[in-house]
Amino acid sequence: MTSLWSCAQKCQLLLGVLCALCNSASGQAVPQIAEQVDNANRVTLTGNVHPLARAEFDRGAVSAAQPMTRMLLLLKRSVEEEAALQDFLAAQQDKSSPRYHQWLTPEDFGARFGPADADVQTVTQWLQQQGFTIERVYSGKTVIEFSGNASQVQAAFGAAIRNYQVNGHTYVANANDPQIPAALAPVVAGIVSLNNFPRQSHLVRAAKCPKLPGTAGPEPLYTDPGGGYFRAPADFATIYNASSLYGTGIDGTGQTIAIVGETNINVSDIQNFRTLFNLPAKFNSANVILNGADPGISSVDEETEADLDVEWSGATAPGATVNLVVSASTAASAGIDLSSIYIIEHNLAGVMSESYGTCESDLGSAGNAFYNSLWEQAAAQGITVIVSAGDNGSASCDNINTENTATHGLAVSGLSSTPFNVAVGGTDFDQANKWPQYWNNYNANDPTTHASALGYIPEMPWNDSCATVGLTGCTSTSQLLDIVAGSGGPSGIYGKPSWQVGITGIPNDNHRDLPDISLFSGNGLTQSAYIVCQADVTTPPEPTCGLASMGFDFQAVGGTSAAAPAFAGVMALVSQKTNSRQGNPNYVLYALAKKTGANCNASTAGLTGTPASITT
């Protein structure tokens, strides 16, 4: 009986998928809400309390009037409609299919794969009846943005909003899981967030690096006599043989890269960076897109992240347009969540780069579902979503700023673990005590581009911890006793995507494994890091990356925050070369890794190894 029932279930699902495909083609989603909405008959949306919203951090209830603005309610499609969407995504990557690279607009996506209009209307009407203001229903029809206050959240969802003090900072968060009327459960996945605990920037600062006195000429010399081998844009081009592409006009021209941000920047930082390295003048105030109120510069560290992302995505694709989307965080929603959905709603770019993260369990069930749904829609629109894998090794729930050893177990970032994005991990240069083999002497750099790398530099996993020197190096007094390293490992949520099956070195573990590809992320352990221009952190009064005097200094940073935008630039080059958006390129990346003689090694550390060139 069991096998017969299983067969019947499969046939029923197949029929459902076929019906869903027919409905998606005609834009007729089947309504899922079948009962009258009764506030007294409720279900709990479990798994949506942040782990830091704990009793020991509780500092009491917020004011009833506490604004809870720009909340995001996530809607969901039926199992059959989701299966039809995944079939559609696979066909978009199948060269034999008539749907190959037939990308959707946000409106097309909503019409084909969004919930039924009647369901969306029922949910919005219920929110309005609870006193909330509907800000917008996004075109994909899976997110409703709404605003209210803490007392309305308590009354509508039964979620108490309280103050929590952690590491000297005060945050607001829901103390218990929200509830909704049971009638809405077939179409409501949850509230993406009801807290303002921050997402983590995947940036590791190395040092502020002064220009040494007595060096010839006004230009900074990036291979310095003290042993610093800092990576300039032209060094990237040399190391990965991108120069051969630039020489044929493949430099990102005609392509747009969108950067996910939650702070404004000093536009002059980007202009100084591009002037210094002789890159085209492509960035001005119009490239900063404000999604709502201007948050200003949230903090020096946040601005470093934004500067890094904009400067290095444009460094690897110097002809591309780079747009920074900035959204202010609210008590209920992270700015990066709002910026991410803005980019996809406006179909803003063929490539987008996200350099923040938080582990799957901290993100919560609705937060994970939000990013899975959002990146899935992006893939259908042909948008390549690049997300940094993280900087805390295999312990993504542990904070590298406050902890030296991992205590929360194996974990990966929920922003990068979906099957619909490229998770970018980290490598470092295997060059210790061999620097003359790979870099010019400090007084022999290119006078125009400041390039000093001689060619490809062998790479190894980026790991600043004592594990890099073996277990015997891990002692309580070790200077390298920390957890700073490129992140990766198995997802606790997603199964193995079809494109990740059968790759030598990747575990047959039925889990989505991270990262997918890795690039240089070193923050100085082997004397190399990325150069970033940022006026806020220079020695006054000389502007950072200025050329006028010996008072010059710049930031040296690393982390997968740097690798992600750098790879976003690479994908812009691919899109220009093929004259097409690429959507989710993991289908192609892993197919390349399967080929006999592929010049990379697939492993849980990512598709890393000794790539001769980004043109191969």
C-alpha positions as CSV (number, residue, x, y, z in Angstrom):
1,M,0.0,0.0,0.0
2,T,2.9,2.4,0.8
3,S,4.4,2.2,-2.7
4,L,1.0,2.6,-4.3
5,W,0.2,5.6,-2.1
6,S,3.6,7.1,-3.0
7,C,2.9,6.7,-6.7
8,A,-0.5,8.3,-6.3
9,Q,1.1,11.2,-4.5
10,K,3.7,11.6,-7.2
11,C,1.0,11.6,-9.9
12,Q,-1.0,14.2,-8.0
13,L,2.1,16.4,-7.7
14,L,2.8,16.0,-11.4
15,L,-0.7,16.9,-12.3
16,G,-0.5,19.9,-10.0
17,V,2.8,21.1,-11.6
18,L,1.3,20.7,-15.1
19,C,-1.7,22.8,-14.0
20,A,0.6,25.3,-12.4
21,L,2.6,25.6,-15.6
22,C,-0.6,26.2,-17.5
23,N,-1.8,28.7,-15.0
24,S,1.6,30.5,-15.0
25,A,1.5,30.7,-18.8
26,S,-1.9,32.3,-18.7
27,G,-1.2,34.5,-15.6
28,Q,-4.0,32.8,-13.6
29,A,-2.8,31.8,-10.2
30,V,-5.2,29.6,-8.2
31,P,-6.5,31.4,-5.0
32,Q,-5.3,29.6,-1.8
33,I,-7.4,31.4,0.8
34,A,-10.6,29.4,1.1
35,E,-12.0,30.5,4.5
36,Q,-13.3,33.7,6.0
37,V,-10.6,35.5,7.9
38,D,-11.2,35.1,11.7
39,N,-8.9,36.9,14.1
40,A,-9.8,34.5,16.9
41,N,-8.6,31.4,14.9
42,R,-4.9,31.8,14.7
43,V,-1.7,30.0,13.9
44,T,1.8,30.8,15.1
45,L,4.7,31.5,12.7
46,T,7.4,29.6,14.5
47,G,11.1,30.3,14.3
48,N,11.0,34.1,14.1
49,V,12.5,35.3,17.4
50,H,16.1,36.5,17.2
51,P,18.5,34.5,19.3
52,L,19.6,37.7,21.1
53,A,16.1,38.6,22.2
54,R,16.7,36.8,25.5
55,A,15.7,37.5,29.0
56,E,19.2,38.5,30.2
57,F,19.3,41.3,27.7
58,D,15.7,42.4,28.2
59,R,15.3,46.1,29.2
60,G,11.6,46.4,29.1
61,A,8.8,47.1,26.7
62,V,9.1,49.8,24.0
63,S,6.7,52.7,23.9
64,A,3.3,51.8,22.4
65,A,4.0,54.5,19.8
66,Q,7.4,53.1,18.8
67,P,7.4,53.3,15.0
68,M,7.6,50.0,13.2
69,T,8.0,51.2,9.6
70,R,8.7,49.5,6.3
71,M,7.8,46.0,7.6
72,L,7.9,43.3,5.0
73,L,5.2,40.6,4.9
74,L,6.3,37.7,2.8
75,L,3.7,35.8,0.7
76,K,4.2,32.3,-0.7
77,R,3.0,30.2,-3.6
78,S,1.6,26.7,-3.5
79,V,3.9,23.6,-3.7
80,E,2.8,22.9,-7.3
81,E,3.4,26.5,-8.3
82,E,6.9,26.5,-6.7
83,A,7.7,23.3,-8.6
84,A,6.6,24.9,-11.8
85,L,8.8,27.9,-11.1
86,Q,11.8,25.8,-10.5
87,D,11.2,23.9,-13.8
88,F,11.0,27.3,-15.5
89,L,14.3,28.4,-13.9
90,A,16.0,25.2,-15.1
91,A,14.7,25.8,-18.6
92,Q,16.1,29.3,-18.6
93,Q,19.6,27.7,-18.2
94,D,19.1,24.9,-20.8
95,K,20.4,25.8,-24.2
96,S,18.1,23.3,-25.8
97,S,15.0,24.9,-24.4
98,P,13.0,27.7,-26.1
99,R,13.0,29.4,-22.7
100,Y,16.8,29.7,-22.6
101,H,17.8,33.1,-21.3
102,Q,14.2,34.3,-21.8
103,W,14.3,36.6,-18.7
104,L,11.2,37.9,-17.0
105,T,10.3,41.4,-15.9
106,P,9.2,41.9,-12.3
107,E,5.6,42.3,-13.6
108,D,5.9,39.1,-15.7
109,F,7.2,37.3,-12.7
110,G,4.3,38.4,-10.5
111,A,1.7,37.5,-13.2
112,R,3.2,34.1,-13.7
113,F,4.4,33.0,-10.3
114,G,2.9,35.4,-7.8
115,P,-0.1,34.5,-5.6
116,A,-3.5,35.1,-6.9
117,D,-4.7,38.8,-6.9
118,A,-7.6,37.8,-4.8
119,D,-5.3,36.4,-2.1
120,V,-3.1,39.5,-2.2
121,Q,-6.2,41.7,-1.8
122,T,-7.4,39.7,1.1
123,V,-4.1,40.0,3.0
124,T,-3.7,43.7,2.3
125,Q,-7.3,44.4,3.4
126,W,-6.7,42.5,6.7
127,L,-3.5,44.5,7.3
128,Q,-5.5,47.7,6.7
129,Q,-8.2,46.6,9.1
130,Q,-5.5,46.2,11.8
131,G,-4.6,49.9,11.3
132,F,-1.5,49.4,9.2
133,T,-0.5,51.6,6.3
134,I,0.2,49.7,3.1
135,E,3.4,51.3,1.6
136,R,3.4,49.1,-1.5
137,V,2.8,45.6,-3.0
138,Y,5.9,44.7,-4.9
139,S,5.5,43.7,-8.6
140,G,6.6,40.1,-7.9
141,K,3.5,39.9,-5.6
142,T,5.4,38.1,-2.9
143,V,6.2,41.0,-0.6
144,I,3.8,43.6,1.0
145,E,5.5,46.6,2.6
146,F,3.5,48.1,5.5
147,S,4.0,50.4,8.5
148,G,2.5,50.9,11.9
149,N,3.6,51.1,15.5
150,A,4.5,48.6,18.3
151,S,1.0,48.6,19.8
152,Q,-0.5,47.7,16.4
153,V,2.1,44.9,15.9
154,Q,1.1,43.6,19.4
155,A,-2.6,43.7,18.6
156,A,-2.4,42.3,15.1
157,F,0.3,39.6,15.4
158,G,0.4,39.1,19.2
159,A,4.1,39.9,19.2
160,A,5.4,42.0,22.1
161,I,8.1,44.5,21.0
162,R,10.8,45.0,23.7
163,N,14.2,46.7,24.2
164,Y,17.3,44.5,24.4
165,Q,20.8,45.7,25.4
166,V,23.7,43.6,23.9
167,N,27.3,44.6,24.1
168,G,26.5,48.2,25.1
169,H,24.0,48.7,22.2
170,T,20.2,48.9,22.6
171,Y,18.0,47.2,20.0
172,V,14.2,46.5,19.6
173,A,12.9,43.1,18.8
174,N,9.8,40.8,19.1
175,A,9.9,38.7,22.3
176,N,7.7,35.9,20.9
177,D,6.7,34.4,17.6
178,P,4.0,36.4,15.7
179,Q,0.6,34.9,14.9
180,I,-1.8,35.4,12.0
181,P,-5.4,34.3,11.3
182,A,-5.4,30.6,10.2
183,A,-7.2,31.5,7.0
184,L,-4.2,33.5,5.8
185,A,-1.7,30.7,6.5
186,P,-1.8,29.1,2.9
187,V,-0.5,32.3,1.4
188,V,1.5,34.1,4.2
189,A,5.0,32.9,4.9
190,G,5.8,35.4,7.6
191,I,7.0,38.8,8.6
192,V,10.6,39.1,7.3
193,S,11.8,40.9,10.4
194,L,10.5,42.6,13.6
195,N,13.9,43.6,15.0
196,N,16.8,45.8,14.3
197,F,19.7,43.5,15.2
198,P,22.2,44.3,12.5
199,R,23.3,42.1,9.7
200,Q,27.1,41.6,9.7
201,S,29.4,43.2,7.2
202,H,31.9,40.7,5.8
203,L,34.8,43.0,5.9
204,V,38.0,42.6,7.9
205,R,40.2,45.7,8.2
206,A,43.9,45.2,7.9
207,A,45.5,48.6,8.5
208,K,45.8,52.2,7.6
209,C,48.9,52.3,5.4
210,P,50.9,55.6,5.1
211,K,53.0,56.5,2.1
212,L,56.5,56.2,3.3
213,P,58.6,59.4,3.3
214,G,61.6,59.5,0.9
215,T,59.9,57.6,-1.9
216,A,60.3,59.1,-5.3
217,G,57.6,61.1,-7.0
218,P,54.1,62.0,-5.8
219,E,52.5,58.7,-6.6
220,P,51.9,56.1,-3.8
221,L,54.0,53.0,-4.2
222,Y,51.9,49.9,-3.4
223,T,54.8,47.5,-3.1
224,D,56.5,49.3,-0.2
225,P,60.0,48.7,1.2
226,G,58.5,47.6,4.5
227,G,56.9,44.5,3.0
228,G,53.4,45.5,2.0
229,Y,52.1,44.1,-1.3
230,F,48.8,45.8,-1.7
231,R,46.5,44.9,-4.5
232,A,45.6,47.7,-7.0
233,P,43.0,47.2,-9.8
234,A,45.8,46.6,-12.4
235,D,47.2,43.9,-10.1
236,F,43.9,42.1,-10.3
237,A,44.0,42.4,-14.1
238,T,47.6,41.0,-14.1
239,I,47.0,38.1,-11.7
240,Y,43.8,36.9,-13.5
241,N,44.8,37.9,-17.0
242,A,41.9,40.3,-17.3
243,S,44.2,42.7,-19.3
244,S,43.7,40.5,-22.3
245,L,39.9,41.1,-22.1
246,Y,40.3,44.8,-21.5
247,G,42.4,45.1,-24.6
248,T,39.6,43.7,-26.8
249,G,37.1,46.2,-25.3
250,I,35.5,43.7,-22.8
251,D,35.7,45.9,-19.7
252,G,32.0,45.9,-18.6
253,T,30.9,48.7,-20.9
254,G,27.1,48.7,-21.2
255,Q,26.7,46.6,-18.0
256,T,25.3,47.7,-14.7
257,I,26.3,46.4,-11.2
258,A,24.0,47.1,-8.3
259,I,25.5,47.3,-4.8
260,V,23.3,46.6,-1.7
261,G,23.9,49.2,0.9
262,E,22.4,50.8,4.0
263,T,24.7,53.9,4.4
264,N,25.5,56.8,2.2
265,I,29.1,57.6,1.2
266,N,31.4,60.5,0.3
267,V,31.2,60.2,-3.5
268,S,34.7,61.8,-3.7
269,D,36.1,58.6,-2.2
270,I,35.1,56.7,-5.3
271,Q,36.2,59.4,-7.6
272,N,39.6,59.6,-5.9
273,F,40.0,55.8,-6.2
274,R,39.2,55.8,-9.9
275,T,41.4,58.9,-10.6
276,L,44.3,57.4,-8.7
277,F,44.3,54.1,-10.7
278,N,43.5,55.7,-14.1
279,L,40.1,54.2,-14.3
280,P,37.3,55.8,-16.4
281,A,35.3,58.5,-14.5
282,K,32.1,56.6,-14.2
283,F,30.8,57.5,-10.7
284,N,29.1,60.6,-9.4
285,S,26.2,61.5,-7.0
286,A,23.6,60.1,-9.5
287,N,25.1,56.6,-8.9
288,V,23.9,56.7,-5.3
289,I,20.2,55.7,-5.3
290,L,18.2,56.6,-2.2
291,N,15.4,54.2,-1.4
292,G,13.5,56.3,1.0
293,A,15.0,58.6,3.6
294,D,18.7,59.3,3.4
295,P,20.4,57.6,6.4
296,G,23.6,59.7,5.9
297,I,26.8,57.9,6.8
298,S,25.7,55.4,9.4
299,S,29.3,54.7,10.7
300,V,32.9,54.7,9.5
301,D,32.8,50.9,9.2
302,E,29.6,50.8,7.2
303,E,31.0,53.4,4.8
304,T,34.2,51.4,4.4
305,E,32.0,48.5,3.3
306,A,30.1,50.6,0.8
307,D,33.3,52.2,-0.5
308,L,35.0,48.8,-0.9
309,D,32.0,47.3,-2.7
310,V,31.6,50.2,-5.2
311,E,35.4,50.7,-5.8
312,W,36.2,47.0,-6.4
313,S,33.2,46.0,-8.5
314,G,34.2,48.9,-10.7
315,A,37.9,48.0,-10.5
316,T,37.4,44.6,-12.0
317,A,34.9,45.9,-14.6
318,P,36.2,49.4,-15.2
319,G,33.7,50.2,-18.0
320,A,30.6,49.2,-16.1
321,T,28.1,51.5,-14.4
322,V,28.0,50.8,-10.6
323,N,25.0,51.9,-8.7
324,L,24.9,52.0,-4.9
325,V,21.3,51.5,-3.5
326,V,21.0,52.9,0.0
327,S,18.1,52.2,2.3
328,A,17.9,53.4,5.9
329,S,17.4,50.6,8.5
330,T,14.2,50.9,10.6
331,A,13.2,49.3,13.9
332,A,11.7,46.5,11.9
333,S,13.7,46.0,8.7
334,A,17.4,46.0,7.8
335,G,18.4,48.5,5.2
336,I,20.1,45.8,3.2
337,D,16.8,43.9,3.0
338,L,15.0,47.0,1.6
339,S,17.9,47.7,-0.8
340,S,17.9,44.1,-2.1
341,I,14.2,44.1,-2.9
342,Y,14.5,47.6,-4.5
343,I,17.1,46.4,-6.9
344,I,15.0,43.4,-8.0
345,E,11.8,45.4,-8.1
346,H,13.3,47.9,-10.4
347,N,15.3,45.3,-12.4
348,L,18.1,47.7,-11.9
349,A,21.1,45.7,-13.0
350,G,22.2,42.4,-14.5
351,V,24.6,41.8,-11.6
352,M,24.1,42.7,-7.9
353,S,26.6,42.3,-5.0
354,E,25.7,41.8,-1.4
355,S,28.5,41.8,1.2
356,Y,26.5,41.3,4.4
357,G,25.3,38.2,6.1
358,T,24.0,36.5,9.2
359,C,23.7,32.8,10.0
360,E,20.7,30.8,9.0
361,S,19.4,30.4,12.6
362,D,19.8,34.1,13.4
363,L,17.9,35.1,10.2
364,G,14.8,33.1,11.3
365,S,12.4,31.1,9.2
366,A,10.8,34.1,7.5
367,G,14.1,35.8,6.9
368,N,15.5,32.7,5.2
369,A,12.3,32.3,3.2
370,F,12.6,36.0,2.1
371,Y,16.1,35.7,0.7
372,N,15.3,32.3,-0.9
373,S,12.2,33.9,-2.6
374,L,14.0,37.1,-3.5
375,W,17.1,35.5,-5.1
376,E,14.8,33.1,-6.9
377,Q,12.9,36.0,-8.5
378,A,16.2,37.7,-9.3
379,A,17.3,34.5,-11.1
380,A,14.1,34.5,-13.2
381,Q,14.8,38.1,-14.2
382,G,18.3,37.2,-15.3
383,I,20.0,38.9,-12.4
384,T,23.2,37.3,-11.1
385,V,23.2,37.6,-7.3
386,I,26.7,37.6,-5.8
387,V,26.8,37.2,-2.0
388,S,29.8,37.0,0.3
389,A,30.0,33.7,2.2
390,G,31.4,35.2,5.4
391,D,34.6,35.8,7.4
392,N,34.1,33.5,10.4
393,G,35.1,30.2,8.9
394,S,32.6,27.4,9.4
395,A,31.1,29.1,12.4
396,S,28.9,31.7,10.8
397,C,26.8,32.2,14.0
398,D,29.9,33.4,15.9
399,N,31.0,37.0,15.9
400,I,34.6,37.6,14.9
401,N,34.5,41.0,16.6
402,T,33.7,39.6,20.0
403,E,34.8,36.0,20.0
404,N,38.1,34.3,19.5
405,T,36.8,30.7,19.5
406,A,33.7,29.2,18.0
407,T,30.9,28.2,20.4
408,H,27.8,28.0,18.2
409,G,28.7,25.0,16.0
410,L,28.8,24.6,12.2
411,A,26.7,27.2,10.4
412,V,26.6,29.2,7.2
413,S,25.1,32.6,6.2
414,G,21.4,32.5,5.2
415,L,21.9,35.3,2.8
416,S,24.3,33.2,0.7
417,S,23.0,29.7,1.2
418,T,20.1,29.7,-1.2
419,P,20.2,27.7,-4.4
420,F,19.7,30.9,-6.4
421,N,22.8,32.9,-5.6
422,V,26.6,32.6,-6.1
423,A,28.3,32.3,-2.6
424,V,31.8,33.8,-2.8
425,G,34.4,32.5,-0.4
426,G,37.9,33.6,0.3
427,T,41.5,32.7,-0.6
428,D,44.8,34.2,0.3
429,F,48.0,34.4,-1.7
430,D,50.4,31.5,-1.0
431,Q,53.4,33.9,-1.1
432,A,54.9,34.1,2.4
433,N,58.7,34.5,2.1
434,K,58.4,34.3,-1.7
435,W,57.3,37.8,-2.4
436,P,60.0,38.7,-5.0
437,Q,58.7,35.8,-7.2
438,Y,55.3,37.6,-7.5
439,W,55.8,41.3,-7.0
440,N,58.0,44.1,-8.3
441,N,60.4,45.9,-6.1
442,Y,58.8,48.9,-4.5
443,N,60.5,51.4,-6.9
444,A,59.5,49.5,-10.1
445,N,55.7,49.8,-10.1
446,D,53.9,50.9,-13.3
447,P,53.9,54.7,-13.2
448,T,50.3,55.0,-14.6
449,T,48.4,52.1,-13.1
450,H,50.6,51.5,-10.1
451,A,50.6,47.7,-10.9
452,S,53.2,45.7,-9.1
453,A,52.1,42.1,-9.4
454,L,54.2,40.1,-11.9
455,G,51.6,37.4,-12.8
456,Y,49.4,34.8,-11.3
457,I,50.0,34.2,-7.6
458,P,49.1,30.7,-6.2
459,E,46.2,30.8,-3.8
460,M,45.3,28.9,-0.7
461,P,42.2,29.0,1.6
462,W,42.0,32.3,3.5
463,N,42.5,31.5,7.1
464,D,43.9,34.0,9.7
465,S,43.4,31.6,12.6
466,C,46.0,29.4,14.2
467,A,44.7,26.5,12.1
468,T,46.7,27.9,9.2
469,V,49.8,26.6,11.0
470,G,48.3,23.3,12.1
471,L,46.7,22.1,15.3
472,T,49.9,22.4,17.2
473,G,49.8,26.2,16.6
474,C,46.4,26.5,18.4
475,T,47.3,27.4,22.0
476,S,45.6,29.7,24.5
477,T,48.5,32.2,24.0
478,S,48.6,32.0,20.2
479,Q,48.6,35.4,18.5
480,L,46.4,33.7,15.8
481,L,43.8,32.4,18.2
482,D,40.7,33.6,16.4
483,I,38.0,32.4,13.9
484,V,38.8,34.8,11.0
485,A,38.7,32.8,7.8
486,G,36.7,32.4,4.6
487,S,33.3,30.8,5.5
488,G,31.7,27.7,4.0
489,G,30.1,24.4,4.8
490,P,26.7,22.7,4.5
491,S,23.4,24.6,4.7
492,G,21.1,23.5,7.5
493,I,18.0,24.4,5.3
494,Y,18.6,23.6,1.6
495,G,19.1,20.3,-0.1
496,K,21.7,19.7,-2.8
497,P,21.0,21.6,-6.0
498,S,21.1,19.6,-9.2
499,W,24.0,21.6,-10.5
500,Q,26.1,20.7,-7.4
501,V,25.8,16.9,-7.7
502,G,28.6,14.8,-9.0
503,I,31.5,17.3,-8.4
504,T,34.7,15.7,-7.2
505,G,35.5,16.9,-3.7
506,I,32.1,18.2,-2.8
507,P,30.4,15.9,-0.2
508,N,27.5,13.7,-1.2
509,D,25.7,15.0,1.9
510,N,22.3,16.1,0.5
511,H,23.0,19.6,1.6
512,R,23.6,22.8,-0.4
513,D,27.4,23.4,0.2
514,L,29.1,26.7,0.3
515,P,30.9,28.6,-1.2
516,D,30.6,28.2,-4.9
517,I,33.7,30.1,-6.0
518,S,36.5,31.8,-4.1
519,L,38.7,34.8,-4.7
520,F,41.5,36.6,-2.9
521,S,40.2,37.9,0.5
522,G,43.4,38.3,2.4
523,N,43.6,41.0,5.0
524,G,47.4,41.2,5.5
525,L,48.4,37.9,7.0
526,T,50.6,37.2,3.9
527,Q,51.3,41.0,3.5
528,S,48.6,41.5,0.9
529,A,45.2,43.2,1.1
530,Y,42.8,45.4,-1.0
531,I,43.3,49.1,-1.3
532,V,40.3,51.2,-0.4
533,C,40.0,55.0,-0.6
534,Q,38.0,56.6,2.3
535,A,38.5,60.1,3.5
536,D,36.9,59.6,6.9
537,V,39.7,57.4,8.1
538,T,42.8,59.2,6.8
539,T,45.2,61.5,8.7
540,P,43.9,65.1,8.4
541,P,44.0,67.2,6.4
542,E,45.2,65.1,3.4
543,P,42.2,63.5,1.6
544,T,42.6,59.8,1.2
545,C,44.2,58.6,-2.0
546,G,45.3,62.2,-2.7
547,L,48.4,62.7,-4.8
548,A,49.7,66.0,-3.5
549,S,52.0,65.2,-0.6
550,M,53.7,62.6,1.5
551,G,50.7,62.8,3.9
552,F,48.9,60.2,1.8
553,D,47.3,57.1,3.4
554,F,44.8,54.5,2.3
555,Q,42.8,51.7,3.8
556,A,44.0,48.1,3.4
557,V,41.1,45.6,3.9
558,G,40.2,42.1,3.2
559,G,37.3,39.6,3.7
560,T,34.8,38.0,1.4
561,S,33.3,41.5,1.3
562,A,36.0,42.3,-1.1
563,A,35.9,39.0,-3.1
564,A,32.1,39.4,-3.7
565,P,32.2,42.8,-5.5
566,A,35.3,41.7,-7.4
567,F,33.5,38.7,-8.7
568,A,30.5,40.8,-9.5
569,G,32.8,42.8,-11.8
570,V,33.9,39.5,-13.4
571,M,30.3,38.5,-14.1
572,A,29.7,41.9,-15.7
573,L,32.5,41.1,-18.1
574,V,30.9,37.7,-18.9
575,S,27.5,39.5,-19.6
576,Q,29.2,41.9,-21.9
577,K,31.1,39.2,-23.7
578,T,27.9,37.1,-24.2
579,N,25.7,40.1,-24.7
580,S,23.2,38.6,-22.2
581,R,22.3,38.5,-18.6
582,Q,23.4,35.3,-17.0
583,G,20.9,34.7,-14.1
584,N,22.1,32.0,-11.8
585,P,25.6,31.1,-13.3
586,N,26.1,28.1,-10.9
587,Y,24.7,25.9,-13.7
588,V,27.7,26.9,-15.8
589,L,30.3,27.2,-13.1
590,Y,29.8,23.7,-11.8
591,A,29.5,22.3,-15.4
592,L,33.0,23.8,-16.0
593,A,34.3,22.1,-12.8
594,K,33.0,18.7,-14.1
595,K,35.0,18.9,-17.3
596,T,38.1,16.8,-17.6
597,G,41.2,18.9,-17.1
598,A,39.2,21.8,-15.6
599,N,41.8,24.2,-14.2
600,C,40.3,24.3,-10.7
601,N,39.7,22.0,-7.8
602,A,36.1,21.7,-6.5
603,S,35.9,21.4,-2.7
604,T,33.9,22.6,0.2
605,A,36.3,25.6,0.2
606,G,34.8,26.6,-3.2
607,L,35.9,26.3,-6.8
608,T,39.4,27.4,-6.1
609,G,42.8,26.4,-7.2
610,T,45.2,27.8,-9.8
611,P,43.0,29.4,-12.5
612,A,45.3,30.6,-15.3
613,S,42.9,33.3,-16.4
614,I,39.3,34.5,-16.1
615,T,39.1,34.2,-19.9
616,T,39.3,30.4,-19.9
